[in-house]
């Protein structure tokens, strides 16, 4: 399951160690969809095939936290079953 880290905390030792597990993967930077908001998350653990759907899911989650963005880590769960 993909996991995302708020961009400003990815350098913290606590999270850097965890993120190292994903080092083979290229993170996907996902910006808060709210216009003018600078907050973004780095998403790890996704695959090329599910990158787009996970990005969309993560954007929804990020927007729910706007404007506070207090979560340092967000798991990227699927909220609803998407027809394939
Ligand atoms: Zn925001």
PDB file of the backbone (N, CA, C, O) and the ligand in Angstrom, with CONECT records:
HET     ZN  A 101       1
ATOM      1  N   UNK A   1       0.857  -1.199   0.000  1.00  0.00           N
ATOM      2  CA  UNK A   1       0.000   0.000   0.000  1.00  0.00           C
ATOM      3  C   UNK A   1       0.884   1.237   0.000  1.00  0.00           C
ATOM      4  O   UNK A   1       1.786   1.349   0.830  1.00  0.00           O
ATOM      5  N   UNK A   2       0.645   2.152  -0.902  1.00  0.00           N
ATOM      6  CA  UNK A   2       1.482   3.357  -0.956  1.00  0.00           C
ATOM      7  C   UNK A   2       1.339   4.206   0.299  1.00  0.00           C
ATOM      8  O   UNK A   2       0.301   4.202   0.959  1.00  0.00           O
ATOM      9  N   UNK A   3       2.379   4.915   0.603  1.00  0.00           N
ATOM     10  CA  UNK A   3       2.403   5.755   1.779  1.00  0.00           C
ATOM     11  C   UNK A   3       3.012   7.086   1.355  1.00  0.00           C
ATOM     12  O   UNK A   3       3.864   7.137   0.468  1.00  0.00           O
ATOM     13  N   UNK A   4       2.568   8.151   1.994  1.00  0.00           N
ATOM     14  CA  UNK A   4       3.123   9.445   1.601  1.00  0.00           C
ATOM     15  C   UNK A   4       3.593  10.211   2.818  1.00  0.00           C
ATOM     16  O   UNK A   4       3.064  10.062   3.919  1.00  0.00           O
ATOM     17  N   UNK A   5       4.590  11.023   2.592  1.00  0.00           N
ATOM     18  CA  UNK A   5       5.218  11.807   3.654  1.00  0.00           C
ATOM     19  C   UNK A   5       5.172  13.266   3.274  1.00  0.00           C
ATOM     20  O   UNK A   5       5.468  13.635   2.138  1.00  0.00           O
ATOM     21  N   UNK A   6       4.798  14.096   4.231  1.00  0.00           N
ATOM     22  CA  UNK A   6       4.762  15.524   3.935  1.00  0.00           C
ATOM     23  C   UNK A   6       6.170  15.963   3.553  1.00  0.00           C
ATOM     24  O   UNK A   6       7.143  15.618   4.222  1.00  0.00           O
ATOM     25  N   UNK A   7       6.265  16.726   2.471  1.00  0.00           N
ATOM     26  CA  UNK A   7       7.571  17.027   1.899  1.00  0.00           C
ATOM     27  C   UNK A   7       8.527  17.669   2.906  1.00  0.00           C
ATOM     28  O   UNK A   7       9.730  17.410   2.861  1.00  0.00           O
ATOM     29  N   UNK A   8       8.017  18.489   3.799  1.00  0.00           N
ATOM     30  CA  UNK A   8       8.917  19.181   4.729  1.00  0.00           C
ATOM     31  C   UNK A   8       9.472  18.275   5.827  1.00  0.00           C
ATOM     32  O   UNK A   8      10.388  18.675   6.544  1.00  0.00           O
ATOM     33  N   UNK A   9       8.935  17.062   5.971  1.00  0.00           N
ATOM     34  CA  UNK A   9       9.431  16.196   7.046  1.00  0.00           C
ATOM     35  C   UNK A   9      10.261  15.023   6.526  1.00  0.00           C
ATOM     36  O   UNK A   9      10.755  14.219   7.316  1.00  0.00           O
ATOM     37  N   UNK A  10      10.418  14.917   5.212  1.00  0.00           N
ATOM     38  CA  UNK A  10      11.119  13.749   4.675  1.00  0.00           C
ATOM     39  C   UNK A  10      12.588  13.712   5.099  1.00  0.00           C
ATOM     40  O   UNK A  10      13.213  12.653   5.048  1.00  0.00           O
ATOM     41  N   UNK A  11      13.148  14.848   5.514  1.00  0.00           N
ATOM     42  CA  UNK A  11      14.545  14.873   5.935  1.00  0.00           C
ATOM     43  C   UNK A  11      14.746  14.540   7.405  1.00  0.00           C
ATOM     44  O   UNK A  11      15.879  14.335   7.840  1.00  0.00           O
ATOM     45  N   UNK A  12      13.656  14.482   8.184  1.00  0.00           N
ATOM     46  CA  UNK A  12      13.780  14.162   9.604  1.00  0.00           C
ATOM     47  C   UNK A  12      14.269  12.726   9.782  1.00  0.00           C
ATOM     48  O   UNK A  12      13.797  11.818   9.098  1.00  0.00           O
ATOM     49  N   UNK A  13      15.211  12.521  10.696  1.00  0.00           N
ATOM     50  CA  UNK A  13      15.778  11.176  10.888  1.00  0.00           C
ATOM     51  C   UNK A  13      14.720  10.105  11.111  1.00  0.00           C
ATOM     52  O   UNK A  13      14.824   9.001  10.576  1.00  0.00           O
ATOM     53  N   UNK A  14      13.728  10.425  11.882  1.00  0.00           N
ATOM     54  CA  UNK A  14      12.654   9.475  12.188  1.00  0.00           C
ATOM     55  C   UNK A  14      12.016   8.932  10.917  1.00  0.00           C
ATOM     56  O   UNK A  14      11.701   7.746  10.826  1.00  0.00           O
ATOM     57  N   UNK A  15      11.831   9.795   9.954  1.00  0.00           N
ATOM     58  CA  UNK A  15      11.171   9.377   8.718  1.00  0.00           C
ATOM     59  C   UNK A  15      12.154   8.956   7.643  1.00  0.00           C
ATOM     60  O   UNK A  15      11.844   8.110   6.804  1.00  0.00           O
ATOM     61  N   UNK A  16      13.349   9.553   7.671  1.00  0.00           N
ATOM     62  CA  UNK A  16      14.347   9.230   6.645  1.00  0.00           C
ATOM     63  C   UNK A  16      14.654   7.734   6.650  1.00  0.00           C
ATOM     64  O   UNK A  16      14.823   7.121   5.596  1.00  0.00           O
ATOM     65  N   UNK A  17      14.723   7.159   7.843  1.00  0.00           N
ATOM     66  CA  UNK A  17      15.012   5.741   7.959  1.00  0.00           C
ATOM     67  C   UNK A  17      13.908   4.913   7.305  1.00  0.00           C
ATOM     68  O   UNK A  17      14.177   3.951   6.586  1.00  0.00           O
ATOM     69  N   UNK A  18      12.692   5.296   7.562  1.00  0.00           N
ATOM     70  CA  UNK A  18      11.547   4.584   6.993  1.00  0.00           C
ATOM     71  C   UNK A  18      11.521   4.732   5.474  1.00  0.00           C
ATOM     72  O   UNK A  18      11.233   3.783   4.745  1.00  0.00           O
ATOM     73  N   UNK A  19      11.825   5.925   5.024  1.00  0.00           N
ATOM     74  CA  UNK A  19      11.765   6.218   3.594  1.00  0.00           C
ATOM     75  C   UNK A  19      12.844   5.450   2.827  1.00  0.00           C
ATOM     76  O   UNK A  19      12.677   5.141   1.647  1.00  0.00           O
ATOM     77  N   UNK A  20      13.951   5.144   3.510  1.00  0.00           N
ATOM     78  CA  UNK A  20      15.022   4.391   2.861  1.00  0.00           C
ATOM     79  C   UNK A  20      14.547   3.059   2.313  1.00  0.00           C
ATOM     80  O   UNK A  20      15.091   2.554   1.330  1.00  0.00           O
ATOM     81  N   UNK A  21      13.543   2.496   2.940  1.00  0.00           N
ATOM     82  CA  UNK A  21      13.015   1.228   2.444  1.00  0.00           C
ATOM     83  C   UNK A  21      12.450   1.351   1.034  1.00  0.00           C
ATOM     84  O   UNK A  21      12.317   0.369   0.304  1.00  0.00           O
ATOM     85  N   UNK A  22      12.127   2.567   0.686  1.00  0.00           N
ATOM     86  CA  UNK A  22      11.512   2.784  -0.634  1.00  0.00           C
ATOM     87  C   UNK A  22      12.522   3.335  -1.637  1.00  0.00           C
ATOM     88  O   UNK A  22      12.140   3.764  -2.726  1.00  0.00           O
ATOM     89  N   UNK A  23      13.800   3.327  -1.281  1.00  0.00           N
ATOM     90  CA  UNK A  23      14.742   4.123  -2.066  1.00  0.00           C
ATOM     91  C   UNK A  23      14.842   3.722  -3.540  1.00  0.00           C
ATOM     92  O   UNK A  23      15.246   4.524  -4.382  1.00  0.00           O
ATOM     93  N   UNK A  24      14.479   2.500  -3.836  1.00  0.00           N
ATOM     94  CA  UNK A  24      14.514   2.089  -5.239  1.00  0.00           C
ATOM     95  C   UNK A  24      13.440   2.784  -6.066  1.00  0.00           C
ATOM     96  O   UNK A  24      13.579   2.985  -7.272  1.00  0.00           O
ATOM     97  N   UNK A  25      12.384   3.135  -5.385  1.00  0.00           N
ATOM     98  CA  UNK A  25      11.267   3.743  -6.107  1.00  0.00           C
ATOM     99  C   UNK A  25      11.436   5.252  -6.199  1.00  0.00           C
ATOM    100  O   UNK A  25      11.987   5.882  -5.296  1.00  0.00           O
ATOM    101  N   UNK A  26      10.970   5.810  -7.270  1.00  0.00           N
ATOM    102  CA  UNK A  26      10.970   7.254  -7.419  1.00  0.00           C
ATOM    103  C   UNK A  26       9.708   7.790  -6.766  1.00  0.00           C
ATOM    104  O   UNK A  26       8.603   7.368  -7.109  1.00  0.00           O
ATOM    105  N   UNK A  27       9.861   8.718  -5.828  1.00  0.00           N
ATOM    106  CA  UNK A  27       8.656   9.258  -5.201  1.00  0.00           C
ATOM    107  C   UNK A  27       7.876  10.127  -6.173  1.00  0.00           C
ATOM    108  O   UNK A  27       8.426  10.730  -7.094  1.00  0.00           O
ATOM    109  N   UNK A  28       6.600  10.165  -5.936  1.00  0.00           N
ATOM    110  CA  UNK A  28       5.728  11.007  -6.749  1.00  0.00           C
ATOM    111  C   UNK A  28       5.329  12.180  -5.862  1.00  0.00           C
ATOM    112  O   UNK A  28       4.758  11.987  -4.788  1.00  0.00           O
ATOM    113  N   UNK A  29       5.631  13.392  -6.310  1.00  0.00           N
ATOM    114  CA  UNK A  29       5.253  14.542  -5.493  1.00  0.00           C
ATOM    115  C   UNK A  29       3.820  14.941  -5.812  1.00  0.00           C
ATOM    116  O   UNK A  29       3.460  15.200  -6.961  1.00  0.00           O
ATOM    117  N   UNK A  30       3.022  14.979  -4.765  1.00  0.00           N
ATOM    118  CA  UNK A  30       1.609  15.317  -4.939  1.00  0.00           C
ATOM    119  C   UNK A  30       1.313  16.593  -4.168  1.00  0.00           C
ATOM    120  O   UNK A  30       1.486  16.663  -2.952  1.00  0.00           O
ATOM    121  N   UNK A  31       0.873  17.576  -4.891  1.00  0.00           N
ATOM    122  CA  UNK A  31       0.621  18.906  -4.331  1.00  0.00           C
ATOM    123  C   UNK A  31      -0.814  19.000  -3.817  1.00  0.00           C
ATOM    124  O   UNK A  31      -1.720  18.381  -4.374  1.00  0.00           O
ATOM    125  N   UNK A  32      -1.013  19.773  -2.755  1.00  0.00           N
ATOM    126  CA  UNK A  32      -2.376  20.050  -2.308  1.00  0.00           C
ATOM    127  C   UNK A  32      -3.130  20.708  -3.456  1.00  0.00           C
ATOM    128  O   UNK A  32      -2.651  21.677  -4.046  1.00  0.00           O
ATOM    129  N   UNK A  33      -4.318  20.176  -3.773  1.00  0.00           N
ATOM    130  CA  UNK A  33      -5.067  20.704  -4.927  1.00  0.00           C
ATOM    131  C   UNK A  33      -5.641  22.109  -4.708  1.00  0.00           C
ATOM    132  O   UNK A  33      -6.086  22.749  -5.661  1.00  0.00           O
ATOM    133  N   UNK A  34      -5.634  22.580  -3.481  1.00  0.00           N
ATOM    134  CA  UNK A  34      -6.192  23.898  -3.229  1.00  0.00           C
ATOM    135  C   UNK A  34      -5.283  24.975  -3.823  1.00  0.00           C
ATOM    136  O   UNK A  34      -4.080  24.989  -3.561  1.00  0.00           O
ATOM    137  N   UNK A  35      -5.857  25.872  -4.620  1.00  0.00           N
ATOM    138  CA  UNK A  35      -5.024  26.870  -5.307  1.00  0.00           C
ATOM    139  C   UNK A  35      -4.208  27.704  -4.332  1.00  0.00           C
ATOM    140  O   UNK A  35      -4.727  28.210  -3.338  1.00  0.00           O
ATOM    141  N   UNK A  36      -2.938  27.836  -4.631  1.00  0.00           N
ATOM    142  CA  UNK A  36      -2.074  28.674  -3.821  1.00  0.00           C
ATOM    143  C   UNK A  36      -1.479  27.980  -2.613  1.00  0.00           C
ATOM    144  O   UNK A  36      -0.630  28.555  -1.932  1.00  0.00           O
ATOM    145  N   UNK A  37      -1.903  26.757  -2.332  1.00  0.00           N
ATOM    146  CA  UNK A  37      -1.372  26.042  -1.167  1.00  0.00           C
ATOM    147  C   UNK A  37      -0.044  25.382  -1.545  1.00  0.00           C
ATOM    148  O   UNK A  37       0.063  24.699  -2.564  1.00  0.00           O
ATOM    149  N   UNK A  38       0.941  25.599  -0.716  1.00  0.00           N
ATOM    150  CA  UNK A  38       2.296  25.122  -1.010  1.00  0.00           C
ATOM    151  C   UNK A  38       2.531  23.694  -0.511  1.00  0.00           C
ATOM    152  O   UNK A  38       3.551  23.083  -0.829  1.00  0.00           O
ATOM    153  N   UNK A  39       1.600  23.174   0.258  1.00  0.00           N
ATOM    154  CA  UNK A  39       1.831  21.887   0.900  1.00  0.00           C
ATOM    155  C   UNK A  39       1.880  20.743  -0.130  1.00  0.00           C
ATOM    156  O   UNK A  39       1.045  20.675  -1.032  1.00  0.00           O
ATOM    157  N   UNK A  40       2.851  19.864   0.015  1.00  0.00           N
ATOM    158  CA  UNK A  40       2.915  18.712  -0.870  1.00  0.00           C
ATOM    159  C   UNK A  40       3.414  17.493  -0.099  1.00  0.00           C
ATOM    160  O   UNK A  40       4.032  17.606   0.960  1.00  0.00           O
ATOM    161  N   UNK A  41       3.129  16.350  -0.660  1.00  0.00           N
ATOM    162  CA  UNK A  41       3.551  15.080  -0.070  1.00  0.00           C
ATOM    163  C   UNK A  41       4.338  14.290  -1.103  1.00  0.00           C
ATOM    164  O   UNK A  41       4.103  14.399  -2.307  1.00  0.00           O
ATOM    165  N   UNK A  42       5.284  13.486  -0.602  1.00  0.00           N
ATOM    166  CA  UNK A  42       6.026  12.575  -1.462  1.00  0.00           C
ATOM    167  C   UNK A  42       5.413  11.190  -1.292  1.00  0.00           C
ATOM    168  O   UNK A  42       5.378  10.648  -0.188  1.00  0.00           O
ATOM    169  N   UNK A  43       4.942  10.636  -2.373  1.00  0.00           N
ATOM    170  CA  UNK A  43       4.289   9.329  -2.290  1.00  0.00           C
ATOM    171  C   UNK A  43       5.276   8.235  -2.694  1.00  0.00           C
ATOM    172  O   UNK A  43       5.964   8.336  -3.710  1.00  0.00           O
ATOM    173  N   UNK A  44       5.324   7.189  -1.872  1.00  0.00           N
ATOM    174  CA  UNK A  44       6.205   6.047  -2.131  1.00  0.00           C
ATOM    175  C   UNK A  44       5.370   4.773  -2.156  1.00  0.00           C
ATOM    176  O   UNK A  44       4.268   4.716  -1.611  1.00  0.00           O
ATOM    177  N   UNK A  45       5.922   3.765  -2.796  1.00  0.00           N
ATOM    178  CA  UNK A  45       5.308   2.441  -2.715  1.00  0.00           C
ATOM    179  C   UNK A  45       4.248   2.164  -3.759  1.00  0.00           C
ATOM    180  O   UNK A  45       3.616   1.108  -3.744  1.00  0.00           O
ATOM    181  N   UNK A  46       4.051   3.103  -4.662  1.00  0.00           N
ATOM    182  CA  UNK A  46       3.072   2.875  -5.719  1.00  0.00           C
ATOM    183  C   UNK A  46       3.768   2.190  -6.894  1.00  0.00           C
ATOM    184  O   UNK A  46       4.996   2.102  -6.930  1.00  0.00           O
ATOM    185  N   UNK A  47       3.006   1.723  -7.820  1.00  0.00           N
ATOM    186  CA  UNK A  47       3.575   1.158  -9.045  1.00  0.00           C
ATOM    187  C   UNK A  47       3.159   2.040 -10.217  1.00  0.00           C
ATOM    188  O   UNK A  47       2.260   2.873 -10.101  1.00  0.00           O
ATOM    189  N   UNK A  48       3.829   1.837 -11.341  1.00  0.00           N
ATOM    190  CA  UNK A  48       3.501   2.647 -12.514  1.00  0.00           C
ATOM    191  C   UNK A  48       2.028   2.473 -12.885  1.00  0.00           C
ATOM    192  O   UNK A  48       1.376   3.416 -13.333  1.00  0.00           O
ATOM    193  N   UNK A  49       1.520   1.272 -12.694  1.00  0.00           N
ATOM    194  CA  UNK A  49       0.144   0.985 -13.106  1.00  0.00           C
ATOM    195  C   UNK A  49      -0.890   1.705 -12.232  1.00  0.00           C
ATOM    196  O   UNK A  49      -1.947   2.110 -12.717  1.00  0.00           O
ATOM    197  N   UNK A  50      -0.577   1.859 -10.942  1.00  0.00           N
ATOM    198  CA  UNK A  50      -1.604   2.466 -10.082  1.00  0.00           C
ATOM    199  C   UNK A  50      -1.237   3.891  -9.655  1.00  0.00           C
ATOM    200  O   UNK A  50      -1.865   4.469  -8.769  1.00  0.00           O
ATOM    201  N   UNK A  51      -0.219   4.436 -10.297  1.00  0.00           N
ATOM    202  CA  UNK A  51       0.233   5.770  -9.907  1.00  0.00           C
ATOM    203  C   UNK A  51      -0.874   6.817 -10.011  1.00  0.00           C
ATOM    204  O   UNK A  51      -1.069   7.627  -9.105  1.00  0.00           O
ATOM    205  N   UNK A  52      -1.594   6.784 -11.133  1.00  0.00           N
ATOM    206  CA  UNK A  52      -2.614   7.821 -11.335  1.00  0.00           C
ATOM    207  C   UNK A  52      -3.763   7.729 -10.353  1.00  0.00           C
ATOM    208  O   UNK A  52      -4.216   8.743  -9.822  1.00  0.00           O
ATOM    209  N   UNK A  53      -4.244   6.503 -10.107  1.00  0.00           N
ATOM    210  CA  UNK A  53      -5.365   6.372  -9.179  1.00  0.00           C
ATOM    211  C   UNK A  53      -4.926   6.704  -7.758  1.00  0.00           C
ATOM    212  O   UNK A  53      -5.686   7.300  -6.995  1.00  0.00           O
ATOM    213  N   UNK A  54      -3.706   6.322  -7.402  1.00  0.00           N
ATOM    214  CA  UNK A  54      -3.217   6.652  -6.063  1.00  0.00           C
ATOM    215  C   UNK A  54      -2.995   8.147  -5.903  1.00  0.00           C
ATOM    216  O   UNK A  54      -3.251   8.706  -4.836  1.00  0.00           O
ATOM    217  N   UNK A  55      -2.526   8.789  -6.947  1.00  0.00           N
ATOM    218  CA  UNK A  55      -2.349  10.231  -6.889  1.00  0.00           C
ATOM    219  C   UNK A  55      -3.691  10.920  -6.662  1.00  0.00           C
ATOM    220  O   UNK A  55      -3.794  11.853  -5.865  1.00  0.00           O
ATOM    221  N   UNK A  56      -4.704  10.457  -7.362  1.00  0.00           N
ATOM    222  CA  UNK A  56      -6.041  11.044  -7.213  1.00  0.00           C
ATOM    223  C   UNK A  56      -6.570  10.830  -5.794  1.00  0.00           C
ATOM    224  O   UNK A  56      -7.147  11.734  -5.190  1.00  0.00           O
ATOM    225  N   UNK A  57      -6.363   9.620  -5.278  1.00  0.00           N
ATOM    226  CA  UNK A  57      -6.810   9.312  -3.916  1.00  0.00           C
ATOM    227  C   UNK A  57      -6.090  10.184  -2.901  1.00  0.00           C
ATOM    228  O   UNK A  57      -6.696  10.721  -1.973  1.00  0.00           O
ATOM    229  N   UNK A  58      -4.794  10.312  -3.098  1.00  0.00           N
ATOM    230  CA  UNK A  58      -4.003  11.105  -2.150  1.00  0.00           C
ATOM    231  C   UNK A  58      -4.403  12.577  -2.190  1.00  0.00           C
ATOM    232  O   UNK A  58      -4.459  13.237  -1.152  1.00  0.00           O
ATOM    233  N   UNK A  59      -4.678  13.086  -3.378  1.00  0.00           N
ATOM    234  CA  UNK A  59      -5.105  14.484  -3.478  1.00  0.00           C
ATOM    235  C   UNK A  59      -6.376  14.732  -2.671  1.00  0.00           C
ATOM    236  O   UNK A  59      -6.512  15.762  -2.010  1.00  0.00           O
ATOM    237  N   UNK A  60      -7.297  13.785  -2.733  1.00  0.00           N
ATOM    238  CA  UNK A  60      -8.525  13.926  -1.942  1.00  0.00           C
ATOM    239  C   UNK A  60      -8.209  13.990  -0.454  1.00  0.00           C
ATOM    240  O   UNK A  60      -8.761  14.807   0.283  1.00  0.00           O
ATOM    241  N   UNK A  61      -7.306  13.108  -0.030  1.00  0.00           N
ATOM    242  CA  UNK A  61      -6.945  13.081   1.392  1.00  0.00           C
ATOM    243  C   UNK A  61      -6.259  14.377   1.812  1.00  0.00           C
ATOM    244  O   UNK A  61      -6.535  14.920   2.882  1.00  0.00           O
ATOM    245  N   UNK A  62      -5.369  14.859   0.964  1.00  0.00           N
ATOM    246  CA  UNK A  62      -4.644  16.091   1.281  1.00  0.00           C
ATOM    247  C   UNK A  62      -5.626  17.253   1.388  1.00  0.00           C
ATOM    248  O   UNK A  62      -5.524  18.096   2.279  1.00  0.00           O
ATOM    249  N   UNK A  63      -6.565  17.274   0.470  1.00  0.00           N
ATOM    250  CA  UNK A  63      -7.532  18.375   0.458  1.00  0.00           C
ATOM    251  C   UNK A  63      -8.400  18.359   1.721  1.00  0.00           C
ATOM    252  O   UNK A  63      -8.793  19.416   2.216  1.00  0.00           O
ATOM    253  N   UNK A  64      -8.695  17.183   2.235  1.00  0.00           N
ATOM    254  CA  UNK A  64      -9.466  17.091   3.480  1.00  0.00           C
ATOM    255  C   UNK A  64      -8.747  17.723   4.654  1.00  0.00           C
ATOM    256  O   UNK A  64      -9.384  18.191   5.597  1.00  0.00           O
ATOM    257  N   UNK A  65      -7.441  17.739   4.602  1.00  0.00           N
ATOM    258  CA  UNK A  65      -6.651  18.285   5.704  1.00  0.00           C
ATOM    259  C   UNK A  65      -6.346  19.757   5.507  1.00  0.00           C
ATOM    260  O   UNK A  65      -5.788  20.412   6.388  1.00  0.00           O
ATOM    261  N   UNK A  66      -6.710  20.262   4.362  1.00  0.00           N
ATOM    262  CA  UNK A  66      -6.445  21.664   4.079  1.00  0.00           C
ATOM    263  C   UNK A  66      -7.292  22.529   4.996  1.00  0.00           C
ATOM    264  O   UNK A  66      -8.450  22.171   5.211  1.00  0.00           O
ATOM    265  N   UNK A  67      -6.814  23.646   5.561  1.00  0.00           N
ATOM    266  CA  UNK A  67      -5.466  24.187   5.356  1.00  0.00           C
ATOM    267  C   UNK A  67      -4.459  23.777   6.443  1.00  0.00           C
ATOM    268  O   UNK A  67      -3.325  24.256   6.436  1.00  0.00           O
ATOM    269  N   UNK A  68      -4.849  22.913   7.360  1.00  0.00           N
ATOM    270  CA  UNK A  68      -3.960  22.621   8.495  1.00  0.00           C
ATOM    271  C   UNK A  68      -2.793  21.708   8.125  1.00  0.00           C
ATOM    272  O   UNK A  68      -1.653  21.960   8.517  1.00  0.00           O
ATOM    273  N   UNK A  69      -3.073  20.667   7.386  1.00  0.00           N
ATOM    274  CA  UNK A  69      -2.040  19.703   6.974  1.00  0.00           C
ATOM    275  C   UNK A  69      -1.184  19.251   8.150  1.00  0.00           C
ATOM    276  O   UNK A  69       0.042  19.361   8.128  1.00  0.00           O
ATOM    277  N   UNK A  70      -1.850  18.745   9.166  1.00  0.00           N
ATOM    278  CA  UNK A  70      -1.129  18.337  10.370  1.00  0.00           C
ATOM    279  C   UNK A  70      -0.539  16.933  10.249  1.00  0.00           C
ATOM    280  O   UNK A  70       0.396  16.597  10.976  1.00  0.00           O
ATOM    281  N   UNK A  71      -1.064  16.114   9.348  1.00  0.00           N
ATOM    282  CA  UNK A  71      -0.550  14.754   9.232  1.00  0.00           C
ATOM    283  C   UNK A  71       0.799  14.739   8.534  1.00  0.00           C
ATOM    284  O   UNK A  71       0.952  15.261   7.430  1.00  0.00           O
ATOM    285  N   UNK A  72       1.772  14.132   9.196  1.00  0.00           N
ATOM    286  CA  UNK A  72       3.099  14.032   8.574  1.00  0.00           C
ATOM    287  C   UNK A  72       3.153  12.860   7.619  1.00  0.00           C
ATOM    288  O   UNK A  72       3.881  12.887   6.626  1.00  0.00           O
ATOM    289  N   UNK A  73       2.383  11.837   7.921  1.00  0.00           N
ATOM    290  CA  UNK A  73       2.350  10.648   7.078  1.00  0.00           C
ATOM    291  C   UNK A  73       0.904  10.328   6.728  1.00  0.00           C
ATOM    292  O   UNK A  73       0.030  10.328   7.595  1.00  0.00           O
ATOM    293  N   UNK A  74       0.667  10.062   5.477  1.00  0.00           N
ATOM    294  CA  UNK A  74      -0.663   9.658   5.044  1.00  0.00           C
ATOM    295  C   UNK A  74      -0.561   8.343   4.275  1.00  0.00           C
ATOM    296  O   UNK A  74       0.191   8.235   3.306  1.00  0.00           O
ATOM    297  N   UNK A  75      -1.319   7.354   4.716  1.00  0.00           N
ATOM    298  CA  UNK A  75      -1.404   6.131   3.925  1.00  0.00           C
ATOM    299  C   UNK A  75      -2.344   6.398   2.769  1.00  0.00           C
ATOM    300  O   UNK A  75      -3.283   7.185   2.881  1.00  0.00           O
ATOM    301  N   UNK A  76      -2.082   5.741   1.671  1.00  0.00           N
ATOM    302  CA  UNK A  76      -2.935   5.972   0.507  1.00  0.00           C
ATOM    303  C   UNK A  76      -3.874   4.781   0.345  1.00  0.00           C
ATOM    304  O   UNK A  76      -3.649   3.899  -0.484  1.00  0.00           O
ATOM    305  N   UNK A  77      -4.914   4.777   1.144  1.00  0.00           N
ATOM    306  CA  UNK A  77      -5.918   3.726   1.020  1.00  0.00           C
ATOM    307  C   UNK A  77      -6.879   4.073  -0.090  1.00  0.00           C
ATOM    308  O   UNK A  77      -7.105   5.242  -0.404  1.00  0.00           O
ATOM    309  N   UNK A  78      -7.426   3.060  -0.663  1.00  0.00           N
ATOM    310  CA  UNK A  78      -8.516   3.326  -1.599  1.00  0.00           C
ATOM    311  C   UNK A  78      -9.769   3.582  -0.766  1.00  0.00           C
ATOM    312  O   UNK A  78     -10.103   2.784   0.110  1.00  0.00           O
ATOM    313  N   UNK A  79     -10.455   4.669  -1.027  1.00  0.00           N
ATOM    314  CA  UNK A  79     -11.658   4.988  -0.269  1.00  0.00           C
ATOM    315  C   UNK A  79     -12.843   4.196  -0.754  1.00  0.00           C
ATOM    316  O   UNK A  79     -13.708   3.810   0.032  1.00  0.00           O
ATOM    317  N   UNK A  80     -12.884   3.958  -2.023  1.00  0.00           N
ATOM    318  CA  UNK A  80     -14.022   3.266  -2.596  1.00  0.00           C
ATOM    319  C   UNK A  80     -13.497   2.324  -3.660  1.00  0.00           C
ATOM    320  O   UNK A  80     -12.426   2.513  -4.237  1.00  0.00           O
ATOM    321  N   UNK A  81     -14.284   1.323  -3.885  1.00  0.00           N
ATOM    322  CA  UNK A  81     -13.923   0.392  -4.948  1.00  0.00           C
ATOM    323  C   UNK A  81     -14.092   1.095  -6.291  1.00  0.00           C
ATOM    324  O   UNK A  81     -15.130   1.685  -6.593  1.00  0.00           O
ATOM    325  N   UNK A  82     -13.058   1.007  -7.058  1.00  0.00           N
ATOM    326  CA  UNK A  82     -13.156   1.597  -8.389  1.00  0.00           C
ATOM    327  C   UNK A  82     -13.352   0.487  -9.403  1.00  0.00           C
ATOM    328  O   UNK A  82     -12.622  -0.504  -9.394  1.00  0.00           O
ATOM    329  N   UNK A  83     -14.313   0.644 -10.258  1.00  0.00           N
ATOM    330  CA  UNK A  83     -14.507  -0.375 -11.292  1.00  0.00           C
ATOM    331  C   UNK A  83     -13.305  -0.472 -12.222  1.00  0.00           C
ATOM    332  O   UNK A  83     -12.735   0.543 -12.622  1.00  0.00           O
ATOM    333  N   UNK A  84     -12.935  -1.668 -12.554  1.00  0.00           N
ATOM    334  CA  UNK A  84     -11.772  -1.848 -13.411  1.00  0.00           C
ATOM    335  C   UNK A  84     -12.208  -2.147 -14.831  1.00  0.00           C
ATOM    336  O   UNK A  84     -11.366  -2.331 -15.710  1.00  0.00           O
TER     337      UNK A  84
HETATM  338 ZN    ZN A 101      -3.506  22.763   1.356  1.00  0.00          ZN
END
